[in-house]
Amino acid sequence: MTSFDMHPGDTRRDRTASVDASRGRRRLLLALAGVSCAGTAWAQRATTAPLPPLGSRLVLPDLPLLDGRTLRAADLTNQVVVLYWWASWCPFCAVQSPLIDQLQRAQGARGLRVVGLSIDQKPEEAAAHLAKKGYGFASTWLSPELERVLPKPRGLPVTVVLGRDGRVVMSDAGQLFPEDIEGIARFL
């Protein structure tokens, strides 16, 4: 049924037309949102993993960092670890990444480690972006091999905080407010 078939006073038809219009707007918004990641390797291999539940344990592997170093899982023992899935092309990450970097700089000496997981198409793109912005948090590229161990939950950016015991204490998809990022320090 289309809006052209509506008759005045027919509430069932009015509701159907309203639902159809809402679905059309939703499809348009989803299509427009997809434009920002069209053509990327991530768009073609996107996972739909759920956010890790609070209290669950995540075992981190050794991570090859974009700057050529390796972040050993043993170096993260007894640290509060912020896992941060991001991309250079993500407008929400562009707002959140500087705040994540500030958090690392402010709380690193207290035992907080940010580990970025870039979903850029190529690791070189992610490395260039970090260098250009001057971000100091450790970051790796989410290769297909790493994605099997740390699947990206739906959404972007995604922020997961592990307490000192390796258990999830915070798990959130989407852009965080500055006060939410500052509040991560409460887990130290």
ChimeraX commands (.cxc) that place a marker at each C-alpha (Angstrom):
marker #1 position 0.00,0.00,0.00 radius 0.5
marker #1 position 1.30,3.47,-0.79 radius 0.5
marker #1 position 0.35,6.86,0.57 radius 0.5
marker #1 position -1.60,7.42,-2.66 radius 0.5
marker #1 position -4.10,4.69,-1.66 radius 0.5
marker #1 position -5.00,6.33,1.66 radius 0.5
marker #1 position -8.53,7.42,2.42 radius 0.5
marker #1 position -9.23,10.09,5.03 radius 0.5
marker #1 position -10.14,8.61,8.41 radius 0.5
marker #1 position -8.72,5.14,7.63 radius 0.5
marker #1 position -6.34,4.79,10.59 radius 0.5
marker #1 position -5.03,1.36,9.57 radius 0.5
marker #1 position -3.96,2.74,6.24 radius 0.5
marker #1 position -2.57,5.89,7.89 radius 0.5
marker #1 position -0.46,3.73,10.19 radius 0.5
marker #1 position 0.75,1.57,7.30 radius 0.5
marker #1 position 1.77,4.66,5.33 radius 0.5
marker #1 position 3.52,6.07,8.39 radius 0.5
marker #1 position 5.43,2.82,8.96 radius 0.5
marker #1 position 6.35,2.64,5.26 radius 0.5
marker #1 position 7.64,6.23,5.36 radius 0.5
marker #1 position 9.60,5.52,8.53 radius 0.5
marker #1 position 11.18,2.42,6.96 radius 0.5
marker #1 position 12.09,4.47,3.89 radius 0.5
marker #1 position 13.78,7.13,6.03 radius 0.5
marker #1 position 15.60,4.43,8.00 radius 0.5
marker #1 position 16.84,2.79,4.77 radius 0.5
marker #1 position 18.01,6.18,3.47 radius 0.5
marker #1 position 19.90,6.93,6.71 radius 0.5
marker #1 position 21.53,3.50,6.67 radius 0.5
marker #1 position 22.51,3.96,3.04 radius 0.5
marker #1 position 24.00,7.38,3.75 radius 0.5
marker #1 position 25.88,6.02,6.76 radius 0.5
marker #1 position 27.30,3.28,4.55 radius 0.5
marker #1 position 28.76,5.85,2.16 radius 0.5
marker #1 position 31.49,6.74,4.64 radius 0.5
marker #1 position 32.91,3.20,4.62 radius 0.5
marker #1 position 31.99,2.10,1.10 radius 0.5
marker #1 position 34.78,0.37,-0.70 radius 0.5
marker #1 position 36.87,-0.32,2.36 radius 0.5
marker #1 position 38.04,-3.78,3.24 radius 0.5
marker #1 position 36.23,-3.36,6.53 radius 0.5
marker #1 position 32.88,-2.85,4.80 radius 0.5
marker #1 position 33.42,-6.14,2.99 radius 0.5
marker #1 position 34.44,-8.17,6.07 radius 0.5
marker #1 position 32.53,-6.42,8.82 radius 0.5
marker #1 position 31.75,-8.57,11.79 radius 0.5
marker #1 position 28.61,-8.42,13.80 radius 0.5
marker #1 position 30.12,-9.58,17.08 radius 0.5
marker #1 position 28.23,-8.44,20.14 radius 0.5
marker #1 position 29.86,-6.20,22.70 radius 0.5
marker #1 position 31.68,-8.31,25.27 radius 0.5
marker #1 position 29.49,-8.59,28.37 radius 0.5
marker #1 position 30.50,-6.97,31.64 radius 0.5
marker #1 position 32.47,-9.36,33.79 radius 0.5
marker #1 position 33.68,-11.50,30.88 radius 0.5
marker #1 position 37.41,-12.10,30.52 radius 0.5
marker #1 position 39.28,-11.12,27.36 radius 0.5
marker #1 position 42.64,-12.73,26.73 radius 0.5
marker #1 position 44.83,-10.42,24.70 radius 0.5
marker #1 position 47.52,-11.73,22.37 radius 0.5
marker #1 position 50.86,-10.09,21.65 radius 0.5
marker #1 position 50.07,-7.24,19.25 radius 0.5
marker #1 position 52.19,-5.97,16.34 radius 0.5
marker #1 position 51.94,-2.19,16.62 radius 0.5
marker #1 position 51.72,0.21,13.70 radius 0.5
marker #1 position 55.02,1.81,14.73 radius 0.5
marker #1 position 56.86,-1.52,14.27 radius 0.5
marker #1 position 57.10,-2.47,17.94 radius 0.5
marker #1 position 55.30,-5.39,19.57 radius 0.5
marker #1 position 53.05,-4.90,22.56 radius 0.5
marker #1 position 53.41,-8.05,24.64 radius 0.5
marker #1 position 50.33,-9.32,26.45 radius 0.5
marker #1 position 52.50,-9.77,29.54 radius 0.5
marker #1 position 53.16,-6.00,29.54 radius 0.5
marker #1 position 49.43,-5.42,30.05 radius 0.5
marker #1 position 49.22,-7.54,33.20 radius 0.5
marker #1 position 47.77,-5.63,36.14 radius 0.5
marker #1 position 46.94,-2.66,33.88 radius 0.5
marker #1 position 43.58,-1.12,33.06 radius 0.5
marker #1 position 43.38,-1.65,29.29 radius 0.5
marker #1 position 41.18,0.42,27.01 radius 0.5
marker #1 position 40.54,-1.40,23.72 radius 0.5
marker #1 position 39.54,1.20,21.15 radius 0.5
marker #1 position 38.36,0.16,17.67 radius 0.5
marker #1 position 38.73,3.15,15.32 radius 0.5
marker #1 position 39.31,4.20,11.70 radius 0.5
marker #1 position 40.93,7.23,10.09 radius 0.5
marker #1 position 37.83,7.82,7.93 radius 0.5
marker #1 position 35.34,7.64,10.84 radius 0.5
marker #1 position 33.90,11.08,11.73 radius 0.5
marker #1 position 32.93,9.92,15.23 radius 0.5
marker #1 position 36.45,8.60,15.81 radius 0.5
marker #1 position 37.80,12.00,14.74 radius 0.5
marker #1 position 36.01,13.51,17.73 radius 0.5
marker #1 position 36.76,10.70,20.18 radius 0.5
marker #1 position 40.40,9.88,19.32 radius 0.5
marker #1 position 41.90,13.12,20.73 radius 0.5
marker #1 position 40.03,12.48,23.98 radius 0.5
marker #1 position 41.27,8.89,24.10 radius 0.5
marker #1 position 44.80,10.18,23.53 radius 0.5
marker #1 position 44.41,12.70,26.37 radius 0.5
marker #1 position 43.20,9.89,28.64 radius 0.5
marker #1 position 46.29,7.81,27.85 radius 0.5
marker #1 position 48.61,10.76,28.47 radius 0.5
marker #1 position 46.89,11.76,31.73 radius 0.5
marker #1 position 46.45,8.28,33.23 radius 0.5
marker #1 position 49.27,6.21,31.72 radius 0.5
marker #1 position 51.53,6.66,34.75 radius 0.5
marker #1 position 48.72,5.30,36.95 radius 0.5
marker #1 position 48.50,2.04,35.00 radius 0.5
marker #1 position 46.09,2.78,32.14 radius 0.5
marker #1 position 46.97,1.56,28.64 radius 0.5
marker #1 position 45.00,2.44,25.51 radius 0.5
marker #1 position 45.29,-0.11,22.72 radius 0.5
marker #1 position 43.87,1.13,19.42 radius 0.5
marker #1 position 42.57,-1.41,16.92 radius 0.5
marker #1 position 42.43,0.27,13.51 radius 0.5
marker #1 position 39.99,-1.07,10.95 radius 0.5
marker #1 position 41.44,0.98,8.11 radius 0.5
marker #1 position 41.81,-0.82,4.79 radius 0.5
marker #1 position 45.62,-0.76,5.02 radius 0.5
marker #1 position 47.87,-0.50,8.07 radius 0.5
marker #1 position 49.89,2.23,6.34 radius 0.5
marker #1 position 46.79,4.47,6.23 radius 0.5
marker #1 position 46.26,4.04,9.96 radius 0.5
marker #1 position 49.93,4.64,10.77 radius 0.5
marker #1 position 49.99,7.81,8.66 radius 0.5
marker #1 position 46.85,9.09,10.38 radius 0.5
marker #1 position 48.30,8.51,13.87 radius 0.5
marker #1 position 51.54,10.25,12.90 radius 0.5
marker #1 position 49.71,13.20,11.35 radius 0.5
marker #1 position 47.56,13.69,14.45 radius 0.5
marker #1 position 50.42,13.05,16.88 radius 0.5
marker #1 position 48.49,10.48,18.92 radius 0.5
marker #1 position 50.58,8.64,21.46 radius 0.5
marker #1 position 48.41,5.64,22.23 radius 0.5
marker #1 position 49.59,2.23,21.05 radius 0.5
marker #1 position 47.69,1.01,18.02 radius 0.5
marker #1 position 47.58,-2.07,15.85 radius 0.5
marker #1 position 45.83,-2.88,12.60 radius 0.5
marker #1 position 42.94,-5.32,12.86 radius 0.5
marker #1 position 44.19,-7.91,10.40 radius 0.5
marker #1 position 41.94,-10.87,9.56 radius 0.5
marker #1 position 44.09,-13.01,11.90 radius 0.5
marker #1 position 43.75,-10.57,14.78 radius 0.5
marker #1 position 40.05,-10.13,14.06 radius 0.5
marker #1 position 39.53,-13.83,14.80 radius 0.5
marker #1 position 40.95,-13.26,18.30 radius 0.5
marker #1 position 39.47,-9.79,18.91 radius 0.5
marker #1 position 36.37,-9.50,16.69 radius 0.5
marker #1 position 35.12,-5.97,16.27 radius 0.5
marker #1 position 31.69,-5.45,17.80 radius 0.5
marker #1 position 29.05,-3.67,15.74 radius 0.5
marker #1 position 29.44,0.11,15.67 radius 0.5
marker #1 position 32.33,2.54,15.48 radius 0.5
marker #1 position 34.10,3.68,17.50 radius 0.5
marker #1 position 33.93,0.86,20.03 radius 0.5
marker #1 position 35.44,1.23,23.50 radius 0.5
marker #1 position 35.95,-1.73,25.83 radius 0.5
marker #1 position 37.68,-1.33,29.18 radius 0.5
marker #1 position 39.35,-4.24,30.94 radius 0.5
marker #1 position 40.01,-3.98,34.66 radius 0.5
marker #1 position 43.34,-4.98,36.18 radius 0.5
marker #1 position 42.04,-8.57,36.40 radius 0.5
marker #1 position 41.38,-8.71,32.61 radius 0.5
marker #1 position 37.60,-8.65,32.98 radius 0.5
marker #1 position 35.35,-6.26,31.05 radius 0.5
marker #1 position 34.27,-3.35,33.26 radius 0.5
marker #1 position 32.89,-1.14,30.47 radius 0.5
marker #1 position 31.72,-1.93,26.96 radius 0.5
marker #1 position 30.28,0.70,24.64 radius 0.5
marker #1 position 29.69,1.16,20.91 radius 0.5
marker #1 position 29.43,4.62,19.40 radius 0.5
marker #1 position 30.96,7.98,20.20 radius 0.5
marker #1 position 31.41,8.64,23.90 radius 0.5
marker #1 position 30.95,12.01,25.59 radius 0.5
marker #1 position 34.11,13.64,27.01 radius 0.5
marker #1 position 32.93,13.01,30.56 radius 0.5
marker #1 position 32.46,9.30,29.77 radius 0.5
marker #1 position 36.06,9.05,28.57 radius 0.5
marker #1 position 37.37,10.97,31.59 radius 0.5
marker #1 position 35.29,8.64,33.77 radius 0.5
marker #1 position 37.29,5.62,32.61 radius 0.5
marker #1 position 39.90,6.72,35.17 radius 0.5
marker #1 position 37.56,5.46,37.92 radius 0.5
marker #1 position 38.61,1.90,37.03 radius 0.5
marker #1 position 42.22,2.58,38.07 radius 0.5
marker link #1:1,2 radius 0.2
marker link #1:2,3 radius 0.2
marker link #1:3,4 radius 0.2
marker link #1:4,5 radius 0.2
marker link #1:5,6 radius 0.2
marker link #1:6,7 radius 0.2
marker link #1:7,8 radius 0.2
marker link #1:8,9 radius 0.2
marker link #1:9,10 radius 0.2
marker link #1:10,11 radius 0.2
marker link #1:11,12 radius 0.2
marker link #1:12,13 radius 0.2
marker link #1:13,14 radius 0.2
marker link #1:14,15 radius 0.2
marker link #1:15,16 radius 0.2
marker link #1:16,17 radius 0.2
marker link #1:17,18 radius 0.2
marker link #1:18,19 radius 0.2
marker link #1:19,20 radius 0.2
marker link #1:20,21 radius 0.2
marker link #1:21,22 radius 0.2
marker link #1:22,23 radius 0.2
marker link #1:23,24 radius 0.2
marker link #1:24,25 radius 0.2
marker link #1:25,26 radius 0.2
marker link #1:26,27 radius 0.2
marker link #1:27,28 radius 0.2
marker link #1:28,29 radius 0.2
marker link #1:29,30 radius 0.2
marker link #1:30,31 radius 0.2
marker link #1:31,32 radius 0.2
marker link #1:32,33 radius 0.2
marker link #1:33,34 radius 0.2
marker link #1:34,35 radius 0.2
marker link #1:35,36 radius 0.2
marker link #1:36,37 radius 0.2
marker link #1:37,38 radius 0.2
marker link #1:38,39 radius 0.2
marker link #1:39,40 radius 0.2
marker link #1:40,41 radius 0.2
marker link #1:41,42 radius 0.2
marker link #1:42,43 radius 0.2
marker link #1:43,44 radius 0.2
marker link #1:44,45 radius 0.2
marker link #1:45,46 radius 0.2
marker link #1:46,47 radius 0.2
marker link #1:47,48 radius 0.2
marker link #1:48,49 radius 0.2
marker link #1:49,50 radius 0.2
marker link #1:50,51 radius 0.2
marker link #1:51,52 radius 0.2
marker link #1:52,53 radius 0.2
marker link #1:53,54 radius 0.2
marker link #1:54,55 radius 0.2
marker link #1:55,56 radius 0.2
marker link #1:56,57 radius 0.2
marker link #1:57,58 radius 0.2
marker link #1:58,59 radius 0.2
marker link #1:59,60 radius 0.2
marker link #1:60,61 radius 0.2
marker link #1:61,62 radius 0.2
marker link #1:62,63 radius 0.2
marker link #1:63,64 radius 0.2
marker link #1:64,65 radius 0.2
marker link #1:65,66 radius 0.2
marker link #1:66,67 radius 0.2
marker link #1:67,68 radius 0.2
marker link #1:68,69 radius 0.2
marker link #1:69,70 radius 0.2
marker link #1:70,71 radius 0.2
marker link #1:71,72 radius 0.2
marker link #1:72,73 radius 0.2
marker link #1:73,74 radius 0.2
marker link #1:74,75 radius 0.2
marker link #1:75,76 radius 0.2
marker link #1:76,77 radius 0.2
marker link #1:77,78 radius 0.2
marker link #1:78,79 radius 0.2
marker link #1:79,80 radius 0.2
marker link #1:80,81 radius 0.2
marker link #1:81,82 radius 0.2
marker link #1:82,83 radius 0.2
marker link #1:83,84 radius 0.2
marker link #1:84,85 radius 0.2
marker link #1:85,86 radius 0.2
marker link #1:86,87 radius 0.2
marker link #1:87,88 radius 0.2
marker link #1:88,89 radius 0.2
marker link #1:89,90 radius 0.2
marker link #1:90,91 radius 0.2
marker link #1:91,92 radius 0.2
marker link #1:92,93 radius 0.2
marker link #1:93,94 radius 0.2
marker link #1:94,95 radius 0.2
marker link #1:95,96 radius 0.2
marker link #1:96,97 radius 0.2
marker link #1:97,98 radius 0.2
marker link #1:98,99 radius 0.2
marker link #1:99,100 radius 0.2
marker link #1:100,101 radius 0.2
marker link #1:101,102 radius 0.2
marker link #1:102,103 radius 0.2
marker link #1:103,104 radius 0.2
marker link #1:104,105 radius 0.2
marker link #1:105,106 radius 0.2
marker link #1:106,107 radius 0.2
marker link #1:107,108 radius 0.2
marker link #1:108,109 radius 0.2
marker link #1:109,110 radius 0.2
marker link #1:110,111 radius 0.2
marker link #1:111,112 radius 0.2
marker link #1:112,113 radius 0.2
marker link #1:113,114 radius 0.2
marker link #1:114,115 radius 0.2
marker link #1:115,116 radius 0.2
marker link #1:116,117 radius 0.2
marker link #1:117,118 radius 0.2
marker link #1:118,119 radius 0.2
marker link #1:119,120 radius 0.2
marker link #1:120,121 radius 0.2
marker link #1:121,122 radius 0.2
marker link #1:122,123 radius 0.2
marker link #1:123,124 radius 0.2
marker link #1:124,125 radius 0.2
marker link #1:125,126 radius 0.2
marker link #1:126,127 radius 0.2
marker link #1:127,128 radius 0.2
marker link #1:128,129 radius 0.2
marker link #1:129,130 radius 0.2
marker link #1:130,131 radius 0.2
marker link #1:131,132 radius 0.2
marker link #1:132,133 radius 0.2
marker link #1:133,134 radius 0.2
marker link #1:134,135 radius 0.2
marker link #1:135,136 radius 0.2
marker link #1:136,137 radius 0.2
marker link #1:137,138 radius 0.2
marker link #1:138,139 radius 0.2
marker link #1:139,140 radius 0.2
marker link #1:140,141 radius 0.2
marker link #1:141,142 radius 0.2
marker link #1:142,143 radius 0.2
marker link #1:143,144 radius 0.2
marker link #1:144,145 radius 0.2
marker link #1:145,146 radius 0.2
marker link #1:146,147 radius 0.2
marker link #1:147,148 radius 0.2
marker link #1:148,149 radius 0.2
marker link #1:149,150 radius 0.2
marker link #1:150,151 radius 0.2
marker link #1:151,152 radius 0.2
marker link #1:152,153 radius 0.2
marker link #1:153,154 radius 0.2
marker link #1:154,155 radius 0.2
marker link #1:155,156 radius 0.2
marker link #1:156,157 radius 0.2
marker link #1:157,158 radius 0.2
marker link #1:158,159 radius 0.2
marker link #1:159,160 radius 0.2
marker link #1:160,161 radius 0.2
marker link #1:161,162 radius 0.2
marker link #1:162,163 radius 0.2
marker link #1:163,164 radius 0.2
marker link #1:164,165 radius 0.2
marker link #1:165,166 radius 0.2
marker link #1:166,167 radius 0.2
marker link #1:167,168 radius 0.2
marker link #1:168,169 radius 0.2
marker link #1:169,170 radius 0.2
marker link #1:170,171 radius 0.2
marker link #1:171,172 radius 0.2
marker link #1:172,173 radius 0.2
marker link #1:173,174 radius 0.2
marker link #1:174,175 radius 0.2
marker link #1:175,176 radius 0.2
marker link #1:176,177 radius 0.2
marker link #1:177,178 radius 0.2
marker link #1:178,179 radius 0.2
marker link #1:179,180 radius 0.2
marker link #1:180,181 radius 0.2
marker link #1:181,182 radius 0.2
marker link #1:182,183 radius 0.2
marker link #1:183,184 radius 0.2
marker link #1:184,185 radius 0.2
marker link #1:185,186 radius 0.2
marker link #1:186,187 radius 0.2
marker link #1:187,188 radius 0.2
view
